[in-house]
């Protein structure tokens, strides 16, 4: 995993949990950067999107030691679609195109369900309905963040980002714990 911070090793499981947190925090940090760039029309949007897409590659790579290359590549593909659809959603919201927004939102929800199904099929410790709820919560919080920014409600924007951050930590820890539970021998 790239960009890992240097922290003292406590155990393989805690190292893995921290590495997953870093990856998923990067996901929301770079998502935030893209939201700001697109909505506020800032320079550097292409670079921020490229970095966010690289993060999806990093997340897919992180599961390869446990699920194999095909599974890691599949997760990467689904997560890259998640980002591409989110960018379309942001652009539609910014332009006020309700039809494009509704279409992109439906694709985003369908993609989230695909991610949830993938995760639950890979790991018996991640029940399908729990994964779908987790993904829907993530979409809802991210949408709240983006719409607050779009509406120039900066207090709500900041509060929404704080909620996204709390949610991603819980999500990351839940995914890490499920993988550790599924593959205990790899964390001894």
N, CA and C atoms as a LAMMPS dump frame, in Angstrom:
ITEM: TIMESTEP
0
ITEM: NUMBER OF ATOMS
564
ITEM: BOX BOUNDS ff ff ff
-5.0000000000000000e+02 5.0000000000000000e+02
-5.0000000000000000e+02 5.0000000000000000e+02
-5.0000000000000000e+02 5.0000000000000000e+02
ITEM: ATOMS id mol type element x y z
1 1 1 N 0.839 -1.173 0
2 1 2 C 0 0 0
3 1 3 C 0.884 1.235 0
4 2 1 N 0.556 2.169 -0.836
5 2 2 C 1.388 3.357 -0.932
6 2 3 C 0.996 4.392 0.109
7 3 1 N 1.877 5.332 0.317
8 3 2 C 1.641 6.469 1.189
9 3 3 C 1.381 6.077 2.639
10 4 1 N 1.9 4.942 3.087
11 4 2 C 1.643 4.545 4.475
12 4 3 C 2.529 5.357 5.408
13 5 1 N 1.944 5.762 6.498
14 5 2 C 2.678 6.524 7.502
15 5 3 C 3.545 5.572 8.305
16 6 1 N 4.652 6.074 8.798
17 6 2 C 5.548 5.258 9.601
18 6 3 C 5.071 5.287 11.045
19 7 1 N 4.558 4.154 11.499
20 7 2 C 4.096 4.029 12.879
21 7 3 C 4.691 2.77 13.468
22 8 1 N 4.873 2.763 14.772
23 8 2 C 5.429 1.558 15.393
24 8 3 C 4.513 0.358 15.17
25 9 1 N 5.113 -0.792 14.92
26 9 2 C 4.347 -2.012 14.722
27 9 3 C 3.918 -2.569 16.062
28 10 1 N 2.632 -2.827 16.196
29 10 2 C 2.087 -3.437 17.397
30 10 3 C 1.763 -4.891 17.099
31 11 1 N 1.062 -5.111 16.007
32 11 2 C 0.737 -6.457 15.556
33 11 3 C 0.366 -6.378 14.089
34 12 1 N 0.371 -7.529 13.433
35 12 2 C 0.003 -7.553 12.019
36 12 3 C -1.426 -7.059 11.823
37 13 1 N -2.319 -7.422 12.744
38 13 2 C -3.714 -6.994 12.59
39 13 3 C -3.866 -5.486 12.802
40 14 1 N -3.161 -4.924 13.781
41 14 2 C -3.279 -3.473 13.98
42 14 3 C -2.615 -2.716 12.833
43 15 1 N -1.506 -3.242 12.31
44 15 2 C -0.868 -2.62 11.15
45 15 3 C -1.819 -2.61 9.957
46 16 1 N -2.505 -3.737 9.738
47 16 2 C -3.449 -3.838 8.625
48 16 3 C -4.613 -2.863 8.821
49 17 1 N -5.137 -2.809 10.031
50 17 2 C -6.256 -1.906 10.319
51 17 3 C -5.853 -0.455 10.066
52 18 1 N -4.665 -0.071 10.507
53 18 2 C -4.185 1.296 10.281
54 18 3 C -3.955 1.576 8.798
55 19 1 N -3.417 0.596 8.082
56 19 2 C -3.196 0.766 6.644
57 19 3 C -4.526 0.935 5.907
58 20 1 N -5.53 0.152 6.305
59 20 2 C -6.853 0.286 5.683
60 20 3 C -7.458 1.656 6.004
61 21 1 N -7.303 2.091 7.239
62 21 2 C -7.808 3.423 7.591
63 21 3 C -7.178 4.486 6.701
64 22 1 N -5.873 4.392 6.506
65 22 2 C -5.173 5.37 5.668
66 22 3 C -5.745 5.376 4.258
67 23 1 N -5.955 4.188 3.704
68 23 2 C -6.499 4.114 2.347
69 23 3 C -7.895 4.722 2.26
70 24 1 N -8.757 4.382 3.207
71 24 2 C -10.133 4.876 3.162
72 24 3 C -10.203 6.35 3.545
73 25 1 N -9.324 6.813 4.423
74 25 2 C -9.278 8.253 4.689
75 25 3 C -8.802 9.005 3.446
76 26 1 N -7.825 8.433 2.734
77 26 2 C -7.416 9.038 1.464
78 26 3 C -8.613 9.126 0.517
79 27 1 N -9.461 8.104 0.534
80 27 2 C -10.648 8.085 -0.326
81 27 3 C -11.516 9.319 -0.063
82 28 1 N -11.791 9.606 1.202
83 28 2 C -12.671 10.752 1.473
84 28 3 C -11.945 12.087 1.344
85 29 1 N -10.652 12.111 1.64
86 29 2 C -9.891 13.356 1.489
87 29 3 C -9.833 13.759 0.018
88 30 1 N -9.511 12.792 -0.852
89 30 2 C -9.428 13.119 -2.271
90 30 3 C -10.807 13.312 -2.882
91 31 1 N -11.825 12.622 -2.345
92 31 2 C -13.2 12.898 -2.778
93 31 3 C -13.552 14.341 -2.424
94 32 1 N -13.207 14.747 -1.224
95 32 2 C -13.456 16.12 -0.777
96 32 3 C -12.768 17.113 -1.704
97 33 1 N -11.527 16.823 -2.043
98 33 2 C -10.772 17.696 -2.931
99 33 3 C -11.471 17.823 -4.28
100 34 1 N -11.952 16.7 -4.809
101 34 2 C -12.652 16.716 -6.099
102 34 3 C -13.964 17.499 -5.983
103 35 1 N -14.7 17.292 -4.896
104 35 2 C -15.942 18.049 -4.69
105 35 3 C -15.648 19.55 -4.727
106 36 1 N -14.654 19.976 -3.98
107 36 2 C -14.306 21.402 -3.943
108 36 3 C -13.886 21.905 -5.319
109 37 1 N -13.057 21.115 -6
110 37 2 C -12.576 21.529 -7.318
111 37 3 C -13.711 21.669 -8.318
112 38 1 N -14.59 20.668 -8.377
113 38 2 C -15.675 20.707 -9.363
114 38 3 C -16.683 21.8 -9.019
115 39 1 N -17.146 21.828 -7.791
116 39 2 C -18.193 22.789 -7.428
117 39 3 C -17.683 24.222 -7.464
118 40 1 N -16.476 24.439 -7.001
119 40 2 C -15.937 25.799 -6.954
120 40 3 C -15.164 26.18 -8.215
121 41 1 N -15.102 25.26 -9.191
122 41 2 C -14.432 25.559 -10.45
123 41 3 C -12.96 25.872 -10.287
124 42 1 N -12.295 25.133 -9.429
125 42 2 C -10.889 25.389 -9.132
126 42 3 C -9.964 24.7 -10.13
127 43 1 N -8.774 25.265 -10.323
128 43 2 C -7.785 24.56 -11.138
129 43 3 C -7.305 23.315 -10.393
130 44 1 N -6.807 22.359 -11.14
131 44 2 C -6.277 21.146 -10.531
132 44 3 C -7.285 20.021 -10.428
133 45 1 N -8.452 20.192 -11.035
134 45 2 C -9.486 19.158 -10.954
135 45 3 C -9.004 17.847 -11.553
136 46 1 N -8.4 17.903 -12.733
137 46 2 C -7.943 16.668 -13.383
138 46 3 C -6.922 15.938 -12.519
139 47 1 N -6.034 16.682 -11.9
140 47 2 C -5.015 16.072 -11.043
141 47 3 C -5.641 15.456 -9.792
142 48 1 N -6.626 16.133 -9.216
143 48 2 C -7.305 15.598 -8.031
144 48 3 C -8.079 14.332 -8.379
145 49 1 N -8.755 14.334 -9.522
146 49 2 C -9.483 13.135 -9.961
147 49 3 C -8.507 11.991 -10.201
148 50 1 N -7.376 12.279 -10.848
149 50 2 C -6.376 11.232 -11.098
150 50 3 C -5.869 10.642 -9.786
151 51 1 N -5.635 11.486 -8.793
152 51 2 C -5.159 10.982 -7.497
153 51 3 C -6.235 10.165 -6.797
154 52 1 N -7.477 10.597 -6.902
155 52 2 C -8.579 9.841 -6.315
156 52 3 C -8.725 8.485 -6.997
157 53 1 N -8.593 8.446 -8.302
158 53 2 C -8.66 7.164 -9.014
159 53 3 C -7.497 6.261 -8.622
160 54 1 N -6.313 6.831 -8.407
161 54 2 C -5.157 6.045 -7.949
162 54 3 C -5.451 5.41 -6.6
163 55 1 N -6.167 6.126 -5.741
164 55 2 C -6.547 5.584 -4.438
165 55 3 C -7.405 4.332 -4.597
166 56 1 N -8.249 4.303 -5.621
167 56 2 C -9.081 3.117 -5.832
168 56 3 C -8.207 1.921 -6.218
169 57 1 N -7.16 2.195 -7.004
170 57 2 C -6.187 1.143 -7.331
171 57 3 C -5.515 0.63 -6.061
172 58 1 N -5.141 1.547 -5.179
173 58 2 C -4.474 1.176 -3.927
174 58 3 C -5.377 0.312 -3.051
175 59 1 N -6.664 0.651 -2.983
176 59 2 C -7.603 -0.143 -2.188
177 59 3 C -7.742 -1.541 -2.78
178 60 1 N -7.887 -1.629 -4.092
179 60 2 C -7.959 -2.945 -4.735
180 60 3 C -6.7 -3.757 -4.492
181 61 1 N -5.547 -3.106 -4.58
182 61 2 C -4.279 -3.803 -4.326
183 61 3 C -4.191 -4.316 -2.892
184 62 1 N -4.797 -3.586 -1.956
185 62 2 C -4.718 -3.959 -0.538
186 62 3 C -5.417 -5.279 -0.231
187 63 1 N -6.404 -5.651 -1.045
188 63 2 C -7.103 -6.916 -0.767
189 63 3 C -6.524 -8.096 -1.542
190 64 1 N -5.63 -7.84 -2.476
191 64 2 C -5.066 -8.921 -3.292
192 64 3 C -4.364 -10.003 -2.48
193 65 1 N -3.634 -9.672 -1.405
194 65 2 C -2.993 -10.747 -0.63
195 65 3 C -3.989 -11.719 0.009
196 66 1 N -5.23 -11.309 0.123
197 66 2 C -6.245 -12.14 0.786
198 66 3 C -7.196 -12.786 -0.211
199 67 1 N -7.551 -12.078 -1.257
200 67 2 C -8.569 -12.561 -2.19
201 67 3 C -8.047 -12.836 -3.596
202 68 1 N -6.81 -12.46 -3.862
203 68 2 C -6.225 -12.707 -5.172
204 68 3 C -6.324 -11.505 -6.099
205 69 1 N -5.58 -11.593 -7.199
206 69 2 C -5.503 -10.486 -8.155
207 69 3 C -6.836 -10.185 -8.821
208 70 1 N -7.578 -11.231 -9.207
209 70 2 C -8.849 -10.996 -9.889
210 70 3 C -9.82 -10.229 -9.002
211 71 1 N -9.902 -10.619 -7.737
212 71 2 C -10.806 -9.935 -6.808
213 71 3 C -10.351 -8.492 -6.576
214 72 1 N -9.055 -8.288 -6.413
215 72 2 C -8.545 -6.931 -6.232
216 72 3 C -8.836 -6.058 -7.436
217 73 1 N -8.653 -6.632 -8.627
218 73 2 C -8.943 -5.885 -9.851
219 73 3 C -10.434 -5.582 -9.976
220 74 1 N -11.276 -6.518 -9.564
221 74 2 C -12.727 -6.314 -9.612
222 74 3 C -13.128 -5.178 -8.672
223 75 1 N -12.592 -5.184 -7.447
224 75 2 C -12.912 -4.108 -6.515
225 75 3 C -12.424 -2.769 -7.064
226 76 1 N -11.227 -2.746 -7.62
227 76 2 C -10.705 -1.517 -8.219
228 76 3 C -11.653 -1.006 -9.296
229 77 1 N -12.099 -1.893 -10.167
230 77 2 C -13.011 -1.505 -11.254
231 77 3 C -14.296 -0.904 -10.689
232 78 1 N -14.878 -1.571 -9.698
233 78 2 C -16.117 -1.069 -9.095
234 78 3 C -15.906 0.285 -8.417
235 79 1 N -14.79 0.435 -7.714
236 79 2 C -14.511 1.699 -7.03
237 79 3 C -14.211 2.827 -8.017
238 80 1 N -13.526 2.51 -9.112
239 80 2 C -13.274 3.529 -10.136
240 80 3 C -14.597 3.985 -10.759
241 81 1 N -15.512 3.023 -10.982
242 81 2 C -16.841 3.387 -11.486
243 81 3 C -17.552 4.288 -10.47
244 82 1 N -17.421 3.958 -9.195
245 82 2 C -18.011 4.75 -8.108
246 82 3 C -17.564 6.211 -8.218
247 83 1 N -16.288 6.419 -8.468
248 83 2 C -15.728 7.765 -8.562
249 83 3 C -16.181 8.463 -9.836
250 84 1 N -16.146 7.765 -10.947
251 84 2 C -16.544 8.354 -12.225
252 84 3 C -18.011 8.775 -12.2
253 85 1 N -18.857 7.912 -11.642
254 85 2 C -20.284 8.239 -11.537
255 85 3 C -20.48 9.426 -10.596
256 86 1 N -19.744 9.45 -9.49
257 86 2 C -19.856 10.568 -8.541
258 86 3 C -19.491 11.892 -9.21
259 87 1 N -18.465 11.881 -10.052
260 87 2 C -18.086 13.103 -10.769
261 87 3 C -19.211 13.541 -11.701
262 88 1 N -19.839 12.582 -12.391
263 88 2 C -20.983 12.906 -13.253
264 88 3 C -22.128 13.493 -12.431
265 89 1 N -22.351 12.925 -11.257
266 89 2 C -23.401 13.399 -10.354
267 89 3 C -23.126 14.845 -9.926
268 90 1 N -21.885 15.121 -9.56
269 90 2 C -21.506 16.481 -9.16
270 90 3 C -21.708 17.48 -10.293
271 91 1 N -21.274 17.102 -11.475
272 91 2 C -21.403 18.006 -12.626
273 91 3 C -22.87 18.271 -12.945
274 92 1 N -23.709 17.226 -12.852
275 92 2 C -25.143 17.402 -13.104
276 92 3 C -25.77 18.302 -12.045
277 93 1 N -25.381 18.102 -10.784
278 93 2 C -25.915 18.944 -9.705
279 93 3 C -25.505 20.397 -9.914
280 94 1 N -24.254 20.603 -10.269
281 94 2 C -23.753 21.968 -10.463
282 94 3 C -24.466 22.66 -11.62
283 95 1 N -24.736 21.912 -12.69
284 95 2 C -25.387 22.512 -13.86
285 95 3 C -26.899 22.64 -13.69
286 96 1 N -27.449 21.977 -12.669
287 96 2 C -28.892 22.017 -12.454
288 96 3 C -29.671 21.076 -13.352
289 97 1 N -28.982 20.157 -14.019
290 97 2 C -29.632 19.191 -14.917
291 97 3 C -30.22 18.048 -14.086
292 98 1 N -31.496 18.176 -13.73
293 98 2 C -32.144 17.194 -12.856
294 98 3 C -32.225 15.808 -13.482
295 99 1 N -32.428 15.726 -14.791
296 99 2 C -32.495 14.42 -15.456
297 99 3 C -31.151 13.713 -15.368
298 100 1 N -30.08 14.431 -15.689
299 100 2 C -28.741 13.84 -15.603
300 100 3 C -28.406 13.487 -14.161
301 101 1 N -28.84 14.326 -13.21
302 101 2 C -28.59 14.051 -11.797
303 101 3 C -29.29 12.762 -11.376
304 102 1 N -30.565 12.617 -11.73
305 102 2 C -31.321 11.412 -11.363
306 102 3 C -30.717 10.167 -12.004
307 103 1 N -30.319 10.282 -13.276
308 103 2 C -29.696 9.14 -13.964
309 103 3 C -28.382 8.75 -13.292
310 104 1 N -27.553 9.732 -13.005
311 104 2 C -26.265 9.448 -12.359
312 104 3 C -26.482 8.896 -10.955
313 105 1 N -27.457 9.43 -10.236
314 105 2 C -27.727 8.951 -8.885
315 105 3 C -28.17 7.492 -8.908
316 106 1 N -29.012 7.114 -9.874
317 106 2 C -29.434 5.711 -9.99
318 106 3 C -28.231 4.813 -10.282
319 107 1 N -27.362 5.249 -11.184
320 107 2 C -26.149 4.476 -11.49
321 107 3 C -25.265 4.351 -10.252
322 108 1 N -25.183 5.428 -9.478
323 108 2 C -24.349 5.44 -8.271
324 108 3 C -24.882 4.452 -7.242
325 109 1 N -26.202 4.436 -7.069
326 109 2 C -26.829 3.498 -6.129
327 109 3 C -26.632 2.063 -6.605
328 110 1 N -26.827 1.83 -7.902
329 110 2 C -26.619 0.48 -8.45
330 110 3 C -25.171 0.03 -8.259
331 111 1 N -24.231 0.938 -8.504
332 111 2 C -22.813 0.626 -8.316
333 111 3 C -22.514 0.331 -6.846
334 112 1 N -23.106 1.097 -5.94
335 112 2 C -22.912 0.856 -4.503
336 112 3 C -23.419 -0.529 -4.124
337 113 1 N -24.55 -0.925 -4.694
338 113 2 C -25.074 -2.27 -4.44
339 113 3 C -24.125 -3.339 -4.986
340 114 1 N -23.525 -3.07 -6.146
341 114 2 C -22.541 -4.013 -6.7
342 114 3 C -21.331 -4.144 -5.778
343 115 1 N -20.859 -3.032 -5.249
344 115 2 C -19.728 -3.063 -4.315
345 115 3 C -20.114 -3.855 -3.073
346 116 1 N -21.299 -3.585 -2.541
347 116 2 C -21.78 -4.3 -1.35
348 116 3 C -21.876 -5.797 -1.622
349 117 1 N -22.435 -6.163 -2.768
350 117 2 C -22.556 -7.583 -3.127
351 117 3 C -21.19 -8.231 -3.281
352 118 1 N -20.256 -7.516 -3.894
353 118 2 C -18.903 -8.038 -4.053
354 118 3 C -18.276 -8.308 -2.687
355 119 1 N -18.35 -7.329 -1.795
356 119 2 C -17.739 -7.479 -0.473
357 119 3 C -18.371 -8.62 0.311
358 120 1 N -19.692 -8.706 0.282
359 120 2 C -20.362 -9.756 1.059
360 120 3 C -20.145 -11.133 0.452
361 121 1 N -19.987 -11.212 -0.866
362 121 2 C -19.721 -12.525 -1.471
363 121 3 C -18.286 -12.974 -1.205
364 122 1 N -17.376 -12.022 -1.028
365 122 2 C -15.977 -12.357 -0.761
366 122 3 C -15.744 -12.738 0.695
367 123 1 N -16.549 -12.177 1.588
368 123 2 C -16.279 -12.366 3.011
369 123 3 C -17.574 -12.665 3.766
370 124 1 N -17.667 -13.858 4.369
371 124 2 C -18.893 -14.222 5.086
372 124 3 C -19.142 -13.371 6.335
373 125 1 N -18.151 -12.616 6.759
374 125 2 C -18.303 -11.742 7.921
375 125 3 C -18.893 -10.379 7.554
376 126 1 N -19.234 -10.211 6.285
377 126 2 C -19.812 -8.958 5.796
378 126 3 C -21.185 -9.251 5.189
379 127 1 N -22.226 -9.318 6.021
380 127 2 C -23.563 -9.642 5.51
381 127 3 C -24.033 -8.645 4.445
382 128 1 N -24.681 -9.173 3.418
383 128 2 C -25.101 -8.368 2.275
384 128 3 C -25.925 -7.148 2.632
385 129 1 N -26.931 -7.326 3.463
386 129 2 C -27.786 -6.187 3.82
387 129 3 C -27.015 -5.136 4.615
388 130 1 N -26.107 -5.577 5.474
389 130 2 C -25.27 -4.63 6.221
390 130 3 C -24.375 -3.835 5.27
391 131 1 N -23.828 -4.532 4.275
392 131 2 C -22.956 -3.861 3.312
393 131 3 C -23.745 -2.859 2.473
394 132 1 N -24.955 -3.234 2.066
395 132 2 C -25.78 -2.301 1.283
396 132 3 C -26.107 -1.056 2.106
397 133 1 N -26.451 -1.249 3.368
398 133 2 C -26.753 -0.097 4.232
399 133 3 C -25.509 0.77 4.413
400 134 1 N -24.366 0.133 4.622
401 134 2 C -23.125 0.879 4.786
402 134 3 C -22.844 1.729 3.541
403 135 1 N -22.991 1.124 2.371
404 135 2 C -22.73 1.852 1.129
405 135 3 C -23.749 2.969 0.912
406 136 1 N -25.014 2.697 1.202
407 136 2 C -26.043 3.732 1.037
408 136 3 C -25.79 4.901 1.994
409 137 1 N -25.371 4.588 3.221
410 137 2 C -25.025 5.651 4.176
411 137 3 C -23.878 6.5 3.64
412 138 1 N -22.885 5.839 3.067
413 138 2 C -21.736 6.552 2.502
414 138 3 C -22.186 7.483 1.37
415 139 1 N -23.031 6.981 0.486
416 139 2 C -23.523 7.814 -0.615
417 139 3 C -24.328 9.001 -0.085
418 140 1 N -25.186 8.733 0.867
419 140 2 C -26.037 9.784 1.419
420 140 3 C -25.207 10.884 2.077
421 141 1 N -24.23 10.49 2.868
422 141 2 C -23.383 11.478 3.539
423 141 3 C -22.544 12.274 2.54
424 142 1 N -22.026 11.593 1.527
425 142 2 C -21.225 12.275 0.506
426 142 3 C -22.096 13.236 -0.299
427 143 1 N -23.318 12.815 -0.602
428 143 2 C -24.255 13.695 -1.308
429 143 3 C -24.581 14.92 -0.462
430 144 1 N -24.83 14.709 0.83
431 144 2 C -25.096 15.84 1.733
432 144 3 C -23.933 16.829 1.716
433 145 1 N -22.724 16.287 1.75
434 145 2 C -21.522 17.127 1.732
435 145 3 C -21.466 17.965 0.456
436 146 1 N -21.659 17.304 -0.681
437 146 2 C -21.558 17.994 -1.967
438 146 3 C -22.672 19.029 -2.143
439 147 1 N -23.895 18.669 -1.771
440 147 2 C -25.008 19.607 -1.943
441 147 3 C -24.888 20.8 -1.002
442 148 1 N -24.392 20.571 0.205
443 148 2 C -24.171 21.699 1.118
444 148 3 C -23.153 22.662 0.515
445 149 1 N -22.104 22.118 -0.068
446 149 2 C -21.088 22.963 -0.71
447 149 3 C -21.692 23.718 -1.89
448 150 1 N -22.447 22.987 -2.701
449 150 2 C -23.07 23.591 -3.874
450 150 3 C -24.002 24.735 -3.47
451 151 1 N -24.706 24.559 -2.36
452 151 2 C -25.642 25.574 -1.878
453 151 3 C -24.969 26.655 -1.03
454 152 1 N -23.645 26.6 -0.973
455 152 2 C -22.84 27.574 -0.223
456 152 3 C -23.203 27.62 1.263
457 153 1 N -23.669 26.478 1.764
458 153 2 C -23.944 26.342 3.199
459 153 3 C -22.693 25.72 3.812
460 154 1 N -21.708 26.561 4.064
461 154 2 C -20.383 26.081 4.438
462 154 3 C -20.352 25.412 5.805
463 155 1 N -21.215 25.85 6.726
464 155 2 C -21.285 25.164 8.019
465 155 3 C -21.805 23.741 7.841
466 156 1 N -22.847 23.573 7.041
467 156 2 C -23.382 22.23 6.775
468 156 3 C -22.37 21.395 6.001
469 157 1 N -21.634 22.036 5.113
470 157 2 C -20.595 21.363 4.329
471 157 3 C -19.535 20.766 5.256
472 158 1 N -19.051 21.567 6.187
473 158 2 C -18.031 21.103 7.136
474 158 3 C -18.601 20.009 8.035
475 159 1 N -19.817 20.204 8.528
476 159 2 C -20.451 19.197 9.391
477 159 3 C -20.652 17.885 8.638
478 160 1 N -21.029 17.974 7.364
479 160 2 C -21.225 16.762 6.558
480 160 3 C -19.898 16.034 6.362
481 161 1 N -18.826 16.787 6.117
482 161 2 C -17.523 16.138 5.965
483 161 3 C -17.118 15.423 7.254
484 162 1 N -17.369 16.046 8.396
485 162 2 C -17.065 15.387 9.672
486 162 3 C -17.824 14.066 9.798
487 163 1 N -19.079 14.05 9.373
488 163 2 C -19.87 12.813 9.413
489 163 3 C -19.305 11.771 8.449
490 164 1 N -18.909 12.218 7.257
491 164 2 C -18.295 11.302 6.289
492 164 3 C -17.027 10.7 6.886
493 165 1 N -16.243 11.522 7.559
494 165 2 C -14.998 11.039 8.149
495 165 3 C -15.267 9.993 9.227
496 166 1 N -16.211 10.271 10.117
497 166 2 C -16.563 9.293 11.155
498 166 3 C -17.047 7.988 10.531
499 167 1 N -17.868 8.11 9.498
500 167 2 C -18.43 6.931 8.83
501 167 3 C -17.336 6.105 8.154
502 168 1 N -16.376 6.753 7.526
503 168 2 C -15.349 6 6.798
504 168 3 C -14.439 5.26 7.768
505 169 1 N -14.205 5.811 8.957
506 169 2 C -13.405 5.111 9.972
507 169 3 C -14.134 3.844 10.408
508 170 1 N -15.429 3.966 10.684
509 170 2 C -16.204 2.776 11.073
510 170 3 C -16.229 1.749 9.944
511 171 1 N -16.413 2.231 8.716
512 171 2 C -16.445 1.34 7.565
513 171 3 C -15.102 0.635 7.392
514 172 1 N -14.035 1.394 7.431
515 172 2 C -12.698 0.843 7.262
516 172 3 C -12.384 -0.196 8.331
517 173 1 N -12.665 0.147 9.584
518 173 2 C -12.401 -0.796 10.674
519 173 3 C -13.252 -2.05 10.53
520 174 1 N -14.502 -1.897 10.117
521 174 2 C -15.365 -3.057 9.908
522 174 3 C -14.844 -3.97 8.816
523 175 1 N -14.397 -3.382 7.705
524 175 2 C -13.833 -4.184 6.616
525 175 3 C -12.542 -4.865 7.057
526 176 1 N -11.673 -4.119 7.725
527 176 2 C -10.408 -4.697 8.198
528 176 3 C -10.668 -5.838 9.171
529 177 1 N -11.565 -5.627 10.126
530 177 2 C -11.87 -6.675 11.103
531 177 3 C -12.452 -7.916 10.446
532 178 1 N -13.288 -7.73 9.439
533 178 2 C -13.872 -8.875 8.734
534 178 3 C -12.793 -9.673 8.003
535 179 1 N -11.843 -8.981 7.387
536 179 2 C -10.748 -9.668 6.688
537 179 3 C -9.859 -10.389 7.696
538 180 1 N -9.54 -9.74 8.794
539 180 2 C -8.719 -10.368 9.84
540 180 3 C -9.411 -11.615 10.377
541 181 1 N -10.702 -11.53 10.592
542 181 2 C -11.468 -12.674 11.099
543 181 3 C -11.507 -13.81 10.076
544 182 1 N -11.595 -13.465 8.794
545 182 2 C -11.652 -14.482 7.747
546 182 3 C -10.294 -15.153 7.534
547 183 1 N -9.223 -14.416 7.72
548 183 2 C -7.875 -14.934 7.457
549 183 3 C -6.981 -14.785 8.694
550 184 1 N -7.345 -15.387 9.815
551 184 2 C -6.58 -15.166 11.054
552 184 3 C -5.116 -15.601 10.952
553 185 1 N -4.833 -16.629 10.164
554 185 2 C -3.453 -17.111 10.049
555 185 3 C -2.528 -16.094 9.383
556 186 1 N -3.084 -15.199 8.584
557 186 2 C -2.264 -14.189 7.91
558 186 3 C -1.918 -13.022 8.832
559 187 1 N -2.473 -13.035 10.041
560 187 2 C -2.267 -11.913 10.959
561 187 3 C -1.619 -12.343 12.266
562 188 1 N -0.919 -13.476 12.233
563 188 2 C -0.228 -13.96 13.439
564 188 3 C 1.158 -13.381 13.518
